[in-house]
Amino acid sequence: MDATLTHWINAAAGLHPVLDKAMIGASQIGVPLMVLAVVVQWWAKVDRYHVRHAALAAGLAFLLGLAINQFILLFVHRIRPYDAGVTHLLIAPSADWSFPSDHATASIAIVAAFAMQALPRRALAFLVMAFLICWSRIYIGTHYVTDVIGGAITGVLGAVVVRLAYRENSRLDNLVTRIL
């Protein structure tokens, strides 16, 4: 079912040049644009302290999620769908394993961190961006659907751990705030 759904999403790849370029662009610059959008939150005018805390939590969740992925990659060696003949690849092949998707981890970690800080409008805007990034990774042929789902899970896990360890107005938060 995973290969079938992945193939279905990737089926239009190579047939629509404008859509292909848009998906390649979303895949290549989507995460850096999300990071930039998180950084811009530092200068929020409304509820500045809380939004700054959420931005720091998002950055920590992003990093922790990617660290979790590196641990998983020590044990899980899934070949890319284009190597298995499931997808048509639109970009240069990747040298690393397919599962989990780092792009999904990074983008969903940001969404989850803002959602857990009760900033629904920001979380929703980030969710739209993250969905586009995740979809593009399948569309361009570099990931299976379950790679993206696995990456999303590690992103949420990273955000949950950060939420539990890095509370607003805690000693750690006050220390970080003084440093920054």
ChimeraX attribute file (.defattr): number of C-alpha atoms within 10 A of each C-alpha:
attribute: neighborCount
match mode: 1-to-1
recipient: residues
	/A:1	7
	/A:2	11
	/A:3	16
	/A:4	13
	/A:5	15
	/A:6	22
	/A:7	23
	/A:8	15
	/A:9	20
	/A:10	25
	/A:11	16
	/A:12	15
	/A:13	22
	/A:14	16
	/A:15	9
	/A:16	9
	/A:17	11
	/A:18	10
	/A:19	14
	/A:20	18
	/A:21	15
	/A:22	13
	/A:23	23
	/A:24	19
	/A:25	13
	/A:26	21
	/A:27	23
	/A:28	16
	/A:29	11
	/A:30	21
	/A:31	21
	/A:32	14
	/A:33	13
	/A:34	20
	/A:35	18
	/A:36	11
	/A:37	14
	/A:38	21
	/A:39	16
	/A:40	12
	/A:41	18
	/A:42	17
	/A:43	11
	/A:44	13
	/A:45	9
	/A:46	8
	/A:47	8
	/A:48	13
	/A:49	16
	/A:50	17
	/A:51	22
	/A:52	19
	/A:53	23
	/A:54	26
	/A:55	23
	/A:56	24
	/A:57	30
	/A:58	32
	/A:59	21
	/A:60	21
	/A:61	31
	/A:62	28
	/A:63	18
	/A:64	22
	/A:65	30
	/A:66	24
	/A:67	15
	/A:68	18
	/A:69	21
	/A:70	14
	/A:71	10
	/A:72	14
	/A:73	16
	/A:74	9
	/A:75	8
	/A:76	14
	/A:77	13
	/A:78	15
	/A:79	15
	/A:80	23
	/A:81	22
	/A:82	18
	/A:83	13
	/A:84	10
	/A:85	11
	/A:86	20
	/A:87	26
	/A:88	19
	/A:89	21
	/A:90	18
	/A:91	12
	/A:92	7
	/A:93	12
	/A:94	9
	/A:95	7
	/A:96	11
	/A:97	16
	/A:98	21
	/A:99	23
	/A:100	29
	/A:101	27
	/A:102	26
	/A:103	23
	/A:104	28
	/A:105	34
	/A:106	29
	/A:107	31
	/A:108	35
	/A:109	34
	/A:110	32
	/A:111	30
	/A:112	27
	/A:113	29
	/A:114	27
	/A:115	20
	/A:116	17
	/A:117	19
	/A:118	14
	/A:119	15
	/A:120	14
	/A:121	11
	/A:122	16
	/A:123	20
	/A:124	15
	/A:125	12
	/A:126	23
	/A:127	20
	/A:128	11
	/A:129	19
	/A:130	26
	/A:131	13
	/A:132	18
	/A:133	27
	/A:134	28
	/A:135	20
	/A:136	25
	/A:137	25
	/A:138	28
	/A:139	30
	/A:140	25
	/A:141	25
	/A:142	28
	/A:143	28
	/A:144	31
	/A:145	26
	/A:146	18
	/A:147	26
	/A:148	25
	/A:149	18
	/A:150	19
	/A:151	28
	/A:152	27
	/A:153	18
	/A:154	29
	/A:155	33
	/A:156	25
	/A:157	20
	/A:158	29
	/A:159	31
	/A:160	18
	/A:161	15
	/A:162	21
	/A:163	20
	/A:164	8
	/A:165	13
	/A:166	19
	/A:167	16
	/A:168	16
	/A:169	13
	/A:170	11
	/A:171	11
	/A:172	13
	/A:173	17
	/A:174	13
	/A:175	11
	/A:176	13
	/A:177	14
	/A:178	8
	/A:179	7
	/A:180	6
